[in-house]
Amino acid sequence: MTVTCSPIGVISSPHKILADMPIQPKGAAGIRGTVEVFAPFQDGLKDLDGFSHIILLYHFHRSEGYALQVVPFLDTDRREVFATRAPKRPNPIGLSIVKLNKIEGPILHIENVDILNGTPLLDIKPYVPAFDEQTEVRSGWLETAQKKAGGHRSDDRFSSPCSSEDKNGI
């Protein structure tokens, strides 16, 4: 089976380098950016303006290789990659829920941006609380660590290439 994805746009943000970026939208409160949707996809934006928040799916374009075990930003212990949001993944796909401030033609003005400048956009979905909010939620090993996400910044642990054989992820 072959799966092919092509960018539908590009995300612009003030984050020009990987170091010291917010690691989640919660830590990017108030940081603004834009999404430029490419011409063939612009008609898909017509009904999006009524939503306050959107889900961006994007390609971690600066991520090379992956590890099935990583030391995530909010921990010092090794964790399995699918129990983390680490960028070095078998399919380097990121997800962020951001505030949609306005739409001007092909440009979406967004806020709470934790995404690297120039990141290829794969898809946009509306955030719908009635569909997306969950009750009786558990957060696994992140139960206590998640409280640190707001002030935590990225470091260089995911900057160097690693392969599927690299079990450290650092």
ABEGO torsion letter per residue (X at the ends): XBBBBBBABBBBBABABABGBBABAAAABGBBBBBBBBAAAAAAAAAAAABABBBBBBBBAABBEBBABBBBAABABBBBAAABABABBABBBBBBBBBBABBBEABBBBBGBABBBGBBBABBBBBBAAAABBBGBBAEAAAAAAAAAAABBBBAAAABBBBAABAAGX
